[in-house]
Amino acid sequence: MARREKITINRIEALTASSKTYFLWDTLVPNLAVMVRPSGHKSWIFQYVINGDKPRKTIGSTLKLSPDQARSVAKSMYGLIANGIDPRQVDRDAKSAAQTKKLDQLTVSDLLRRFMAEHCETNNKPNTIKRTRTRIDNILVPALGKIRLRELDREVLVRWRKQMASRPGQFNQCRAILSTALNLAVNNWGLLKSSPLRGIEKYPSNTRSRYLNDDEYVRMLRATALCISEIEKPGLQTIPAWACRALLARGLRISETIGMEWTDIDFQSDRINLPDSKVGKVSVPIGPYLRTVLEELKGYAEAHGIVSKFVFPSPRGWDQCISYSAVYRRLKLIAVEASVDDVSPHTTRATMATRLANNHASSFAIQAAFAWKSTAMPNRYVKDASTAAQAALNALPRLDAA
C-alpha cells in the first residue's frame, strides 16, 4: 500500500535507502511524492493523468527544492493539465527553444573547433593535424570564422571562392576541410539540414606532370655524389645530401625517409618496416639502389663517428632526425648543380614510379613498392609509360592473314 503523509523537511531527512525504489506520497498535494532510490538519492516526482497516459515527471532534487516549493511546482502543473497541456511537452519546447537559440549563436569558428577536437585530433596523424590547424587558423577563420553557421550560405561561399582565386591550391585544401566539417554538422551533429558548400566547385588542379627523364636522373645522381664528396665538413653536415641520394634511389615519401631508423631496416629479408607511414604500419622492399646507399651510409657513419638510431640524423644532433626543410634545400641546390629545373621530393617519387612502369611493372607491383592503398595511385604518379606501351605493342604476336 502506498505510504501517504504530510511531507516535511525532517521527514525527508529521516527517509533511508532500501533495496528497491519507493515513494512517500504527500497528503497536501495529491500525486506529489518523494522518490527514494537504492543509492539513497531523493527527488520530487509528480504523477498525473493526461490523454489516457500516466506519466511520471521528476521535478527536482529534495536538496534543492523544499516541500513548499515542490508543492507550488506541482500545482502549476495541475493548471497546465486542466488546459490539456502536457508538462512534458512544455519542457520539450523549452529545451528545443534553448537549443535553437544556441544553434543560432553558433559560428563557423565554433564548428571548426569542434571539428578539430572530435574528428581531426582523433582520426588524423600529427602532421595532418598540424597542417589542418594551420589552414583553419590562417585562412578559414579569418575569412569565415565570425559568420553564424545558420547564415553561411551559397552567396557567402561563392564570394570567398572568388577572394581565393589567386590561391587556388589553398582554396581547394581549405574547401576540403570545410566540407568535412559541414558534412559532420549535417550527418553526425544535427547542426544543419544540408551543407551550403554543395555545388561550390574546386578550382581546376594545376598539378604539373613532372618526373626526371633518364638524362636528368643520372645528372642528379652524379651531382648528389659530388655534393657529398665536396662538403668541407664531412660527417653530419653531409646527411642532407645522403637523404637526397636515398630519395633518388627509391622514391619513398620524404616523411618515411627522414624518420627512418636503423632498426626499421631488415637487410636480410630486403625489407623496410615503416611503423608510422602515411597509410599506417607497412613493410616495403628496399630495392638494390637504396640498399647500396644504406650500406655505404652505414660505413660512412662508422668512419666519421656518427652514432644515432636515425638513418639520417640531424646536423644539429644525433638524437633527432633530419628536418624536411634541410633535405628540401639540399635537393634544390643539387638540382641547380645538375642543371635540372623544378625538382622536389615528390618528383623523385613520380620518377621511380614512372621508371618501374616503363620496366613493365604492373600496377599491383607499383602499388606494393610505394605502399599505396589502391592501384589507382600509380595512375597519378606514373607520368610517362610510353616505353612500356611500345614494348607491349612490339611483344604482340604477328597474326598474318592466310
C-alpha positions in Angstrom: 0.0 0.0 0.0 1.3 3.5 -0.9 2.6 5.5 2.0 1.0 8.9 2.4 1.6 11.7 4.9 2.4 15.4 5.1 5.9 15.6 3.8 8.3 17.8 5.8 12.0 18.5 5.7 12.5 16.4 8.8 10.6 13.6 7.3 12.6 13.7 4.1 15.9 13.6 6.1 14.6 10.5 8.0 14.0 8.5 4.8 16.6 5.8 4.3 17.5 3.8 1.2 16.1 0.4 0.5 16.9 -2.4 -1.8 14.2 -1.1 -4.1 13.0 2.4 -5.2 10.0 3.5 -3.1 7.8 6.6 -2.8 6.4 8.7 0.0 3.2 10.5 -1.2 2.2 13.9 0.0 -1.3 14.4 1.5 -1.5 18.1 0.8 -1.0 17.9 -2.9 -2.2 14.6 -4.5 0.2 12.9 -6.9 3.3 14.6 -5.4 5.8 12.3 -3.9 9.4 11.9 -2.8 11.1 9.1 -4.6 13.9 7.3 -2.8 16.3 5.3 -4.9 18.5 2.4 -3.6 21.5 4.7 -4.0 19.9 7.0 -1.4 19.2 9.8 -3.8 15.9 11.6 -3.1 13.9 13.6 -5.6 10.4 15.1 -6.0 8.2 13.5 -8.6 4.7 14.3 -9.9 2.5 11.6 -11.4 -0.6 12.7 -13.4 -3.1 11.5 -16.0 -3.4 13.1 -19.4 -4.9 11.7 -22.6 -5.2 8.3 -21.0 -1.5 8.3 -20.2 0.0 8.2 -16.7 3.4 9.8 -17.0 5.7 10.4 -14.0 7.7 13.7 -14.1 10.7 14.5 -12.0 10.5 18.0 -10.5 13.9 18.1 -8.9 16.2 17.0 -6.0 14.9 17.3 -2.4 18.3 19.0 -1.7 17.3 21.9 -4.0 13.5 22.2 -3.5 11.7 22.5 -0.2 8.3 20.8 0.3 6.5 24.1 -0.2 8.5 24.8 -3.4 7.7 21.3 -4.8 4.0 21.8 -4.0 4.0 25.1 -5.8 5.5 23.5 -8.9 3.0 20.6 -8.8 0.1 23.0 -8.5 1.3 24.9 -11.6 1.3 21.5 -13.5 -2.3 20.9 -12.4 -3.1 24.2 -14.2 -1.4 23.1 -17.4 -3.1 19.7 -17.3 -6.5 21.3 -16.8 -5.9 23.2 -20.1 -4.9 20.0 -21.9 -1.2 20.8 -21.9 1.3 18.1 -21.1 4.0 19.4 -18.7 6.5 17.1 -20.5 5.8 18.9 -23.8 6.4 22.3 -22.1 9.8 21.0 -21.1 10.5 19.7 -24.6 9.5 23.1 -26.1 11.7 25.0 -23.7 14.6 22.7 -24.4 14.1 23.0 -28.1 14.0 26.8 -27.9 17.2 26.8 -25.9 18.9 24.5 -28.4 17.6 26.7 -31.3 19.0 29.8 -29.6 22.3 28.1 -29.0 22.5 27.0 -32.7 21.6 30.5 -33.8 24.7 31.8 -32.0 27.0 29.1 -33.3 29.7 30.4 -35.6 31.9 28.8 -38.3 34.8 29.1 -35.8 32.8 27.1 -33.2 32.2 24.4 -35.8 35.8 24.2 -36.8 36.9 24.0 -33.2 34.6 21.0 -32.7 35.8 19.5 -36.0 39.4 19.7 -34.7 38.6 18.3 -31.3 36.1 15.5 -32.2 37.3 14.5 -35.7 40.7 15.6 -36.7 42.6 15.1 -33.5 41.2 11.6 -33.0 41.5 10.4 -36.6 44.5 12.0 -38.2 48.3 11.8 -37.8 50.2 14.6 -36.0 51.5 16.2 -39.3 48.0 16.2 -40.8 46.6 17.7 -37.6 49.3 20.4 -37.7 48.6 21.3 -41.3 44.8 21.3 -40.8 45.1 23.6 -37.8 47.4 26.0 -39.7 44.9 26.2 -42.6 42.0 26.8 -40.2 43.8 29.5 -38.2 45.4 31.3 -41.1 42.7 31.1 -43.8 39.3 29.7 -42.8 38.8 31.5 -39.5 39.9 35.0 -40.8 37.7 34.6 -43.9 34.6 32.9 -42.4 35.1 32.4 -38.7 32.7 35.2 -37.4 29.8 34.2 -39.6 27.0 32.4 -37.8 26.7 28.9 -39.0 23.0 29.3 -39.9 23.9 32.3 -42.0 26.6 30.5 -44.0 25.0 30.3 -47.5 26.0 29.8 -51.1 26.4 33.6 -51.6 29.0 33.9 -48.8 30.9 30.8 -50.1 30.9 32.0 -53.7 32.3 35.3 -52.6 35.0 33.5 -50.5 35.9 31.4 -53.6 36.4 34.5 -55.7 38.6 36.0 -53.0 40.8 33.0 -53.1 41.2 33.0 -56.9 44.9 33.9 -56.7 45.5 30.9 -54.4 43.5 28.1 -56.0 45.5 25.3 -54.3 45.0 26.7 -50.8 41.3 27.2 -51.6 40.9 23.5 -52.6 42.7 22.4 -49.4 40.6 24.6 -47.2 37.4 23.7 -49.1 38.1 20.0 -48.3 38.4 20.8 -44.6 35.3 22.9 -44.5 33.4 20.2 -46.5 34.2 17.5 -43.9 33.2 19.8 -41.0 29.9 20.8 -42.7 29.1 17.1 -43.5 29.7 16.2 -39.9 27.4 19.1 -38.8 24.7 17.7 -41.1 25.0 13.9 -40.6 26.5 13.5 -37.2 25.9 16.5 -35.0 22.5 17.7 -36.3 23.5 21.3 -36.6 22.4 21.9 -40.2 19.9 20.3 -42.5 22.2 20.4 -45.5 25.7 21.6 -46.5 25.8 25.1 -48.1 29.1 24.1 -49.7 27.4 21.7 -52.0 27.8 23.0 -55.6 30.8 25.2 -54.8 33.4 23.7 -57.1 37.1 23.3 -56.5 39.5 25.2 -58.7 40.9 23.1 -61.5 44.0 21.2 -60.4 47.2 22.7 -61.7 49.4 19.7 -60.9 52.4 19.5 -63.2 53.3 16.2 -64.8 56.9 16.3 -63.6 59.4 13.5 -63.5 63.1 13.1 -64.2 64.0 11.6 -67.6 66.9 9.3 -67.7 69.4 12.0 -68.5 68.2 14.3 -65.7 68.1 11.4 -63.3 71.8 10.5 -64.0 72.8 14.1 -63.6 71.0 14.4 -60.3 72.7 11.2 -59.0 76.2 12.5 -60.1 75.6 15.9 -58.5 74.5 14.3 -55.3 77.6 12.1 -55.1 79.7 15.1 -55.9 78.0 17.2 -53.2 78.8 14.5 -50.5 82.4 14.4 -51.5 83.0 18.1 -51.7 81.3 19.3 -48.4 84.1 20.9 -46.4 83.0 19.5 -43.0 82.3 15.8 -43.5 80.1 13.9 -41.1 76.7 15.2 -40.0 76.9 18.1 -42.5 76.6 15.6 -45.4 73.5 13.9 -44.1 71.0 16.1 -46.1 72.8 15.1 -49.3 72.7 11.4 -48.2 69.0 11.8 -47.7 68.6 13.2 -51.2 70.5 10.3 -52.6 68.1 7.9 -50.8 65.1 9.7 -52.2 66.5 9.4 -55.7 67.4 5.8 -55.2 63.9 4.6 -54.0 61.3 7.4 -54.2 59.9 6.8 -50.7 57.8 9.6 -49.1 60.1 12.2 -47.6 58.4 11.7 -44.2 59.3 8.0 -44.4 62.8 8.7 -45.4 63.8 11.3 -42.9 62.2 9.5 -40.0 63.7 6.1 -40.8 65.6 4.3 -38.1 68.3 1.6 -38.5 66.0 -0.9 -36.6 63.4 -0.4 -39.3 65.7 -1.9 -41.9 66.0 -5.7 -42.4 68.8 -6.2 -44.9 68.4 -10.0 -44.7 64.8 -10.0 -46.0 65.3 -6.9 -48.1 62.5 -5.0 -46.3 62.0 -1.6 -44.7 59.4 -1.7 -41.9 57.7 1.6 -41.6 55.9 1.9 -38.3 54.2 5.2 -38.9 53.8 5.6 -42.7 51.1 7.8 -44.1 49.0 4.7 -44.6 49.9 3.2 -41.2 52.3 0.4 -40.4 53.7 -1.1 -43.6 56.6 -3.0 -45.0 58.1 -2.3 -48.4 61.1 -3.7 -50.4 64.4 -1.9 -50.0 65.5 -2.4 -53.6 69.1 -2.7 -54.9 69.7 1.0 -55.4 68.6 2.0 -51.9 70.4 -1.0 -50.4 73.6 0.3 -51.9 73.0 3.8 -50.5 72.2 2.5 -47.0 75.2 0.1 -46.9 77.5 2.9 -48.0 76.0 5.3 -45.5 76.4 2.9 -42.7 80.1 2.6 -43.4 80.3 6.4 -43.8 78.7 6.9 -40.4 81.0 4.4 -38.7 84.1 6.1 -40.3 83.0 9.5 -39.1 81.8 8.5 -35.6 78.1 9.2 -36.3 76.2 7.1 -33.7 72.4 7.5 -34.0 69.3 5.4 -34.1 68.2 7.5 -37.1 69.5 6.7 -40.5 69.5 10.4 -41.3 70.3 12.2 -38.1 70.0 16.0 -37.9 73.2 18.1 -38.3 72.1 19.7 -35.0 72.5 16.5 -33.1 72.3 12.7 -33.3 69.2 12.4 -31.0 66.8 13.8 -33.7 66.1 13.0 -37.3 66.9 15.5 -40.1 64.3 18.1 -40.9 62.2 18.3 -44.1 63.5 21.8 -44.8 67.1 20.7 -44.6 66.6 17.9 -47.2 64.4 20.1 -49.4 67.0 22.9 -49.5 69.8 20.5 -50.3 67.8 18.8 -53.1 67.2 22.3 -54.6 70.9 23.0 -54.5 71.8 19.7 -56.1 69.2 20.3 -58.8 71.0 23.7 -59.6 74.3 21.9 -59.8 72.8 19.3 -62.1 71.1 21.9 -64.3 67.7 20.3 -63.7 64.7 22.6 -63.1 61.6 22.1 -60.9 62.7 19.3 -58.6 61.1 18.5 -55.3 61.0 15.3 -53.1 57.7 14.5 -54.8 59.5 14.5 -58.2 61.7 11.6 -57.0 58.6 9.5 -56.2 57.0 10.2 -59.6 60.3 9.4 -61.3 60.7 6.0 -59.6 57.0 5.1 -60.3 57.5 6.0 -64.0 60.7 4.0 -64.2 59.0 1.0 -62.7 56.1 1.3 -65.2 58.5 1.5 -68.1 60.3 -1.6 -66.8 57.0 -3.5 -67.3 55.9 -3.5 -63.6 52.2 -4.0 -63.1 50.0 -1.5 -61.2 49.8 -4.0 -58.3 53.6 -4.2 -58.1 54.0 -0.4 -58.2 51.3 -0.1 -55.5 53.1 -2.5 -53.2 56.5 -0.9 -53.9 55.2 2.5 -52.7 52.8 1.4 -50.0 49.7 2.9 -51.7 46.2 2.0 -50.6 44.9 1.2 -54.1 46.1 0.6 -57.7 44.5 3.9 -58.6 47.5 5.8 -57.2 50.1 4.6 -59.8 47.8 6.3 -62.4 48.5 9.6 -60.6 52.3 9.1 -60.2 53.3 7.4 -63.4 53.9 10.3 -65.8 55.0 8.6 -69.0 54.5 4.9 -69.8 55.3 5.3 -73.5 58.3 2.9 -73.3 56.2 0.2 -71.6 53.4 0.8 -74.2 55.9 0.5 -77.1 57.4 -2.7 -75.6 53.9 -4.2 -75.1 53.0 -3.5 -78.7 56.3 -4.9 -80.0 55.7 -8.1 -78.0 52.3 -8.8 -79.6 52.5 -11.9 -81.8 52.0 -11.2 -85.5 48.9 -12.7 -87.0 49.1 -12.7 -90.8 46.1 -13.4 -93.0 46.3 -16.8 -94.6 
